Amino acid sequence: MRLLLPRPSARGFGDVFFTATIIWRVMTCQVLNAGEPVEPVSFQHVRVTDVWKEYANLISFGRGQTLALVDDGCTLSIPEWSTPVDGRPKVLVSYDSVDGDDDPKHEGRGYHGTTIGVPSSLNYQGKWGVAYNNQVAVIRGLECCHCKVDDNVTLAAGLRWIIENHEKYHITTVNLAPVDDLAHDKPVPTAIDSQLLELRKLGIWVSAPTGNHGFTTGISWPACQPNCFAIGAVSPGRDEVTQDRHDKVDLLVPASATSSSNAILCGTAMLLREAMLRSEYDWKNDGPTQPEAMMIIFQKTGVSVEDHVTKRRYPRLDAKAAIEYVLANGTKKP
């Protein structure tokens, strides 16, 4: 396991987050200038850029939280990931559950994991992802993001590593990026299922992309699994449903591919979690676990979109509406 930052204190996430927020505000003078969004049209579509502008003095945009990127590896040496931000490494820790070591470099057909964290987490040369102040845990869980169900063993090992280390590295969110490019209309029981259930009970968000083939009868594994949110897409700038969709789809996010849709949502989930903490929002009124409550809030504050092909309606993410809802209904008014 490669640790790139001294171990955090043993305090809970809330205490560490509060201290980090105070330090961040002193260091940045409460974010006077916004960066350039890495996906301008999509970010404007879901009003992420409005969130940056309106809540710059309230939300730290991911500081104190770590996003686990579970994919096919990463080139950690590129400047986007190797350049510290405010003296903090962007990549907090890395792990390879295929080889059982701490080096997640691409091997074989891997290529995708180097870029999957950009929409959620980038903070480099004035370009920002949604939760640009977060840190990432890079986990190589398989050889290639275009996977097979047989990859469930190494993916399960990567998820198990997150379960065992989430407190140490303040992992609150998991981007489970692989797709098997098939149209599953029901779950496929595998070794990841018990890990997904445990992550859900721990309050850790896990979501996956549905796939990019225009299927209307099913979605990719592992997005089709219980306790994993399935994230589809609309076209950036207009609410036209695209890519793979089925009844299992939980939320749509504008992007050209569902891997980017899911990445944008993972960053937004970190912002919503922070808004809950800041406002002391009681999520138990919405769902049995915090991730389920967060998804319910995303769904009910989102925009209803009709798929003209299947005649189904899906909720589309509205980041600002979700955060406004939480801040307005918390017990503490920030």
ZIDA-V477602 format. One line per field, one symbol per residue. phi: phi as a letter, one per 30 degrees, with the letter a starting at -180 (. if undefined). psi: psi as a letter, one per 20 degrees, with the letter a starting at -180 (. if undefined). burial: I if it has 9 or more other ideal C-beta (glycine too) atoms within 8 Angstrom, else O. A space follows every 10 residues. Layout:
phi->???
psi->???
burial->???
//
This chain:
phi->.cccbeeddd ddeddddddd dddedddchi hdbddcddbe ddddeciddd deddcdcbcc hjdjcbcdcc acjadddddd ccddchicdd cdabacddci bcccedbicd adddcddddd bdbbhicbde cdcdcbccbd cadbddcbed dddddddddd ddedbdddch dcbbccddbc iccdcadceb dddddddddd ddicdbbbdd jbcidbclbd dcddddibdc ccbcdejadc dbidaaeddc acbdadbddd eddddedddd ddddddddch dddddcadbd eddddddedd cdcdbcdddc idcbdcebdd dddeddddcd dccd
psi->popjqqprrj rrgggggggh gggghghjkk mhpqapphng gghhgjkghh ggghkhjgqj lipiqpppoo bkaqniiqhh hipqokjppg ohqqqoigik ajokqpqcjq hhihihighh iqnpljpprg mijrrqopoo irgqhnaqhi jhghghhghh gggijhghjl oiqponhqqj krnpjrqopa iighggghgg hijpppqqqh rljjqjjrrq pjhiqqjopp oaqrppiqmo prapqrhiph qqpprhqihh ghgghgghhh ghghhgghil pniiihrhrg ghgggggggi irppppoigi jqpqpppngg hghggghhjr ipo.
burial->OOOOIOOIOO OOIOIIIOOI IOOIIOOIOO IOOIIOIIIO IIIIIIIIII IIOOIIOOII IIIIIIIIII IIIIIIOOOI IIOOIOOOOI IIIIIIIIOO OOOIIIIOOI IIIIOIIIII IIIIOOIIII IIIIIIIIII IIIIIOIOIO IIOIIIIIII IIIOIIOOII IIIIIIIIII OOIIOOOIOI IIIOIIIIII OOOIIIIIII IIOOIIOIII IIIIIOIIII IIIIIIOOOO IOIIIIOOII IIIIIOIIII IIIIIIIIII IIIIIIIIII IOIOOOIOII IIIIIIIIIO IIOOIOIOOO OOOIIIIIII IIIIIIIOOI OOOO
//
